[in-house]
Amino acid sequence: MAKMIRYDLRCRQGHDFDSWFSSSSGFETLRAAGHLSCPICGGTEIDKALMAPALGRAAELPGPAPAGAATPAEGPEGAQAAITPAQRATLIAELRARIEANSDYVGLSFATEARRMHAGDIPGRPIHGEAHPDEARQLIEDGIPVAPLPFIPTRRQN
């Protein structure tokens, strides 16, 4: 199985989000081509945010933050930008509405459609859908710009 790297990212407007890449050079290639965008504002000027290194299993255990640990992401003026669960739910609902209004749902054909558009076999258009994790990983490794959505597609909800 290919290893993936997760980067904390920040757009020019100060919105923080994360995404997975096949490598550091994969991130740089997608960024240089303008294929990265902020899921909140759609901005394409994206940089890596300051990240703490992954320290392994012990660092994943829940518990109080050590004294002097980093606080939640700060906005452009240094003000705290912590998001409450209610605010997060609202942002995700707004993102869902925006994506569903401005893209075509292609269901389980997502990987095939994305690959065909990238190859120029069909006209490009905004799409969203579903892909098996192995399919998504392969799209990223092949340099095809995709991103996971933080919600289950409406057509899949009961």
C-alpha positions, -999 to +999 in steps of 0.1 A: +000+000+000+013+034-009+020+058+019+002+091+020+011+124+037-014+147+053-007+184+053-024+211+074-032+238+049-042+275+050-056+297+023-048+334+019-080+343+038-068+324+068-091+293+066-074+261+079-081+227+064-062+195+056-057+172+027-038+141+018-011+139-009+011+111-024+043+131-016+056+166-009+063+170-046+028+159-053+015+187-032+038+212-049+028+200-083-009+204-076-004+238-059+017+251-088-010+240-113-037+258-093-055+225-085-058+231-048-086+252-034-100+262+000-131+242+008-145+272+027-140+302+003-127+285-029-094+305-028-066+289-047-036+305-029-028+277-006+002+272+017+012+245+042+003+256+077+026+250+107+022+214+118+033+193+147+051+161+137+032+128+140+048+111+170+031+078+169+006+060+190+013+076+224+007+111+209-028+099+197-040+091+232-066+116+246-057+137+275-050+173+285-027+193+263+008+198+277+016+232+291+028+254+263+011+233+236-001+251+205-036+265+207-062+262+180-054+279+147-052+317+147-066+340+122-047+367+103-047+391+133-037+365+158-073+361+172-084+326+181-102+309+153-114+278+172-146+264+158-174+251+179-192+219+169-223+239+159-202+262+138-184+232+122-218+217+114-230+249+098-199+253+077-202+217+065-239+222+056-229+254+037-202+235+019-226+206+010-251+231-004-225+248-025-210+216-038-244+201-046-256+233-063-224+237-084-214+201-094-228+169-108-232+139-086-217+109-104-220+083-077-197+053-078-184+065-112-164+093-096-129+078-102-137+068-138-152+103-146-123+121-129-098+101-148-116+106-182-118+144-176-081+145-166-071+126-198-093+150-219-116+122-231-146+142-219-151+179-211-141+189-176-169+199-152-173+200-114-183+166-101-187+149-068-193+113-059-179+082-042-147+063-046-131+033-029-101+044-008-077+026-032-093+044-062-089+078-045-053+070-035-045+060-071-061+092-085-039+113-061-008+093-070-015+099-107-017+136-101-054+139-106-067+167-084-093+152-060-103+159-024-123+141+002-156+157+013-164+160+050-200+147+045-219+117+031-235+125-003-272+133+000-282+105-023-265+080+001-283+092+032-312+072+046 
